[in-house]
């Protein structure tokens, strides 16, 4: 049975606490409102999903989304909102979907200056070992961009990874960078 969420601006809220706990427990989707790093699903606040997570769950028939007035929100309406919020949404979604389908926990990476922070187990359980920057295969990346990303990733003890999506969006190459001190 799908979960129920309410679209409010650029977030989706799961107000029912038992649904919030269950969805969070099924894969660390969203964040409990007011709790930055919950250790488990024993919290007493609504769950807040980023649009990309909500879209993923909706497309996979795990989340029904409604507006404040109770009207149903379609996948296409969520997609339209996602395209307003994310530059190159389709490309980033392809990477998000690929990682989620492989059972990784994917969160926004904005505080690390990248697209996604990727966990093996989940926030509060382990630290995200990977920072992912999404690129189209023809997109330019300077050596300065790589050095800056690598220095940041090294500082926070994470591996910097480029997710390079081909022109048609069918394949993704993941290229990892490791940094050593001489």
Backbone torsions as a table, in degrees:
resi	resn	phi	psi	omega
1	UNK	NA	129.9	-177.8
2	UNK	-69.0	153.4	173.6
3	UNK	-77.9	166.5	-178.8
4	UNK	-121.8	126.3	179.7
5	UNK	-128.9	157.9	179.0
6	UNK	-115.4	125.5	177.2
7	UNK	-79.6	118.6	175.6
8	UNK	-129.1	108.9	-175.5
9	UNK	55.5	-111.1	-176.3
10	UNK	-113.0	28.2	177.7
11	UNK	-137.7	159.5	174.9
12	UNK	-120.6	125.9	-177.0
13	UNK	-105.3	132.9	172.2
14	UNK	-102.3	103.7	-173.6
15	UNK	-80.1	-34.4	-179.1
16	UNK	-68.3	120.4	-173.9
17	UNK	-64.1	-38.2	179.9
18	UNK	-67.6	-38.1	175.6
19	UNK	-66.4	-40.3	178.7
20	UNK	-58.6	-49.2	-179.1
21	UNK	-63.3	-43.5	-178.2
22	UNK	-64.3	-48.1	-179.2
23	UNK	-63.7	-42.6	178.0
24	UNK	-62.1	-42.8	179.9
25	UNK	-67.4	-22.6	-179.5
26	UNK	-82.0	-3.1	179.9
27	UNK	164.3	20.9	178.8
28	UNK	55.1	45.7	173.8
29	UNK	-80.5	137.7	174.7
30	UNK	69.4	-170.0	176.5
31	UNK	-138.7	136.8	173.5
32	UNK	-64.4	133.9	-178.5
33	UNK	-56.2	123.1	176.4
34	UNK	84.9	1.3	179.9
35	UNK	-122.6	111.3	-173.4
36	UNK	-74.2	-41.0	-179.1
37	UNK	-137.5	79.9	178.8
38	UNK	-67.2	143.1	-179.2
39	UNK	-85.9	-22.2	-179.3
40	UNK	-157.1	-169.4	-177.6
41	UNK	-96.0	21.8	176.9
42	UNK	-93.5	74.9	179.3
43	UNK	-132.8	159.9	-177.0
44	UNK	-120.8	53.6	177.2
45	UNK	-149.3	159.0	178.5
46	UNK	-63.0	156.5	176.8
47	UNK	-95.4	138.3	179.3
48	UNK	-115.2	122.3	179.5
49	UNK	-104.2	140.7	167.9
50	UNK	-70.1	156.5	-178.7
51	UNK	-57.7	-39.4	-177.7
52	UNK	-63.7	-37.9	176.5
53	UNK	-67.4	-44.3	179.8
54	UNK	-62.0	-41.1	178.3
55	UNK	-63.9	-45.5	179.4
56	UNK	-58.5	-47.5	-179.6
57	UNK	-66.5	-38.8	179.9
58	UNK	-66.1	-46.8	179.4
59	UNK	-61.4	-33.2	-179.8
60	UNK	-90.2	14.7	174.3
61	UNK	61.3	29.0	178.1
62	UNK	-105.6	-5.5	-176.4
63	UNK	-146.1	126.3	169.7
64	UNK	-99.9	134.3	-175.7
65	UNK	-117.9	138.2	-179.7
66	UNK	-128.9	158.4	174.0
67	UNK	-89.0	176.4	178.6
68	UNK	-58.5	-34.2	-178.0
69	UNK	-81.9	2.7	178.0
70	UNK	91.0	-5.4	179.1
71	UNK	-72.2	140.0	179.5
72	UNK	-67.7	145.0	177.1
73	UNK	-109.3	126.4	-178.8
74	UNK	-81.6	164.4	174.9
75	UNK	-58.8	-38.6	179.5
76	UNK	-64.5	-36.6	177.3
77	UNK	-67.6	-39.7	177.5
78	UNK	-65.9	-42.4	178.4
79	UNK	-58.4	-43.7	179.2
80	UNK	-60.2	-42.5	178.7
81	UNK	-67.6	-39.2	178.2
82	UNK	-60.4	-41.3	-179.3
83	UNK	-65.2	-27.0	175.8
84	UNK	-74.4	-33.5	-173.0
85	UNK	-87.7	-29.7	-174.3
86	UNK	-119.5	131.9	171.4
87	UNK	-72.7	133.6	-178.9
88	UNK	54.7	48.5	-175.5
89	UNK	-54.2	-46.2	-175.4
90	UNK	-57.9	-39.8	-179.6
91	UNK	-69.0	-46.0	179.8
92	UNK	-65.8	-37.5	178.6
93	UNK	-63.8	-39.5	179.7
94	UNK	-57.4	-42.6	179.2
95	UNK	-69.9	-46.3	177.8
96	UNK	-54.5	-49.7	-178.3
97	UNK	-61.2	-44.1	-180.0
98	UNK	-60.6	-45.6	-179.8
99	UNK	-67.6	-43.5	179.1
100	UNK	-63.6	-40.6	179.4
101	UNK	-65.6	-20.8	176.5
102	UNK	-93.4	11.5	175.6
103	UNK	74.5	16.7	171.2
104	UNK	-79.7	155.2	174.1
105	UNK	-98.5	122.9	-172.8
106	UNK	-117.2	124.7	178.8
107	UNK	-125.2	163.0	177.2
108	UNK	-59.9	140.7	-178.1
109	UNK	-107.0	16.7	-173.9
110	UNK	-55.5	-38.2	-178.6
111	UNK	-69.4	-14.8	177.0
112	UNK	-104.1	4.0	179.0
113	UNK	73.1	28.2	178.8
114	UNK	-137.2	-175.3	-178.0
115	UNK	-81.9	-43.3	-176.2
116	UNK	-140.4	146.9	164.9
117	UNK	-104.5	133.3	-173.7
118	UNK	-120.5	127.8	-179.4
119	UNK	-108.6	151.9	172.7
120	UNK	-84.9	-43.9	-177.2
121	UNK	-107.7	-44.0	178.3
122	UNK	145.9	155.8	178.9
123	UNK	-59.6	137.8	-178.7
124	UNK	87.5	-19.9	177.5
125	UNK	-97.5	-48.5	176.0
126	UNK	-139.6	171.8	174.7
127	UNK	-89.5	150.0	178.1
128	UNK	-67.4	116.5	179.7
129	UNK	-79.8	-12.5	-174.4
130	UNK	-128.6	140.2	169.0
131	UNK	-115.1	127.9	-173.5
132	UNK	-116.6	129.3	173.4
133	UNK	-110.8	127.1	-177.5
134	UNK	-96.7	133.0	178.8
135	UNK	-137.5	149.3	167.2
136	UNK	-79.7	153.3	-174.7
137	UNK	-63.4	-22.6	179.1
138	UNK	-97.1	1.3	-178.1
139	UNK	-75.2	139.3	-178.7
140	UNK	-83.1	142.6	175.7
141	UNK	-137.9	125.9	-177.5
142	UNK	-87.7	163.2	176.8
143	UNK	-63.3	-33.5	177.2
144	UNK	-62.9	-42.6	177.5
145	UNK	-57.3	-43.8	-178.7
146	UNK	-67.4	-43.8	179.5
147	UNK	-62.7	-45.5	179.6
148	UNK	-61.9	-46.1	179.5
149	UNK	-63.7	-42.4	179.9
150	UNK	-64.2	-41.4	178.4
151	UNK	-63.9	-43.2	178.7
152	UNK	-63.5	-47.4	-179.1
153	UNK	-59.8	-42.5	179.2
154	UNK	-64.3	-41.2	-179.9
155	UNK	-60.0	-38.7	-178.9
156	UNK	-97.9	13.9	175.2
157	UNK	58.6	50.1	178.8
158	UNK	-132.6	157.5	176.7
159	UNK	-91.8	132.0	177.3
160	UNK	-85.7	128.8	-177.8
161	UNK	-129.1	133.6	170.5
162	UNK	-94.4	130.9	172.3
163	UNK	-106.0	108.0	-174.7
164	UNK	-103.6	116.3	-175.6
165	UNK	-101.1	132.8	179.9
166	UNK	-70.4	169.7	-173.8
167	UNK	-57.9	-35.5	-178.9
168	UNK	-92.4	-5.3	175.9
169	UNK	78.7	16.9	-177.7
170	UNK	-89.5	-28.9	-178.5
171	UNK	-127.6	149.4	179.0
172	UNK	-127.9	129.2	172.5
173	UNK	-105.9	130.7	177.1
174	UNK	-104.4	123.6	-179.5
175	UNK	-119.8	117.9	-178.7
176	UNK	-99.1	146.4	177.7
177	UNK	-116.5	130.3	173.1
178	UNK	-114.5	142.5	-177.1
179	UNK	-119.9	133.9	178.2
180	UNK	-119.7	150.5	173.2
181	UNK	-94.1	138.3	-178.8
182	UNK	-87.9	NA	NA
